[in-house]
């Protein structure tokens, strides 16, 4: 693909099939076994915090934020973040994350968590979570657990991550 301008916009209902194909392309079927995917399963992402990137009308990137709880405190789980391989390394993924996190801050959310590579996410405001401070209900590499604190005091939130419908 030649160097073309991309557009970031809110995800629309009609984008879901293209996002599913994009996630299949980016991650394959093994993604469904990961703890973050299992945690999100059956929990709708927040439509005000789901963005896509397009090039000439073609969906090439997607990010979603899903409501979760850390103990009893509301938080968001970022992911999946996917960018089509033919437009990789153009800043699309980081700009999708910046857009979603900025919107979450505007809407008054306190904390965004993700499981990912620290060098990739540090420039967009994510930092490692102190070991044992926040735990997941399944295997997660503690060195890849990252958080963006959106309000004062959010960095102190601690406990087990759970699904909002679990109680």
C-alpha positions, 0 to 999 in steps of 0.5 A, spaced: 500 500 500 502 506 498 503 512 503 496 514 504 492 518 509 488 514 514 482 517 518 480 515 525 473 515 527 468 512 531 466 505 530 459 504 526 455 498 527 456 496 520 464 495 521 463 489 526 464 484 520 470 488 517 473 488 524 472 480 525 476 479 519 482 484 521 482 481 528 483 474 525 488 476 520 492 480 526 491 475 531 489 468 528 484 463 532 489 462 538 487 469 541 480 466 544 484 462 549 488 468 552 485 471 558 484 478 556 479 475 550 476 470 555 475 476 560 471 480 554 467 475 552 460 476 552 461 483 555 460 489 550 465 494 548 463 501 550 461 504 543 463 511 545 470 508 546 471 504 540 475 507 534 477 504 527 482 507 522 480 507 514 484 508 508 480 510 502 474 507 506 477 500 507 478 499 515 485 497 516 485 498 524 481 497 530 481 498 538 476 497 543 475 499 550 471 494 554 468 495 561 471 491 567 472 492 575 478 492 579 475 489 585 469 494 585 472 500 582 470 501 574 476 500 569 477 499 562 480 493 558 483 496 552 483 491 546 484 488 541 488 493 538 489 491 531 492 494 524 492 490 518 499 488 516 499 492 509 499 499 513 503 497 519 509 501 522 505 508 520 503 510 527 495 507 526 495 503 532 498 508 537 493 513 534 488 509 535 490 508 542 491 515 543 484 517 541 480 512 545 484 513 551 483 521 550 476 520 549 475 515 556 479 521 560 473 526 557 468 521 559 471 521 566 474 514 566 479 513 571 483 507 569 485 503 562 488 496 563 492 492 557 496 486 556 501 488 551 509 490 550 511 496 554 516 499 549 510 500 544 505 502 549 509 507 554 509 513 548 501 513 549 501 513 557 501 506 559 506 504 565 507 497 568 503 495 574 506 494 580 507 486 581 501 483 585 497 490 585 492 488 579 491 481 578 487 477 572 483 471 573 487 467 568 494 467 566 497 474 564 505 475 564 505 480 569 511 484 566 506 485 560 500 488 565 500 495 563 495 501 566 494 508 564 491 512 570 486 517 567 485 521 574 489 523 580 489 517 585 488 511 579 495 509 580 493 506 587 487 502 584 488 494 586 485 488 586 483 482 581 480 484 575 473 481 574 467 482 569 462 487 571 456 481 570 460 477 575 457 481 581 
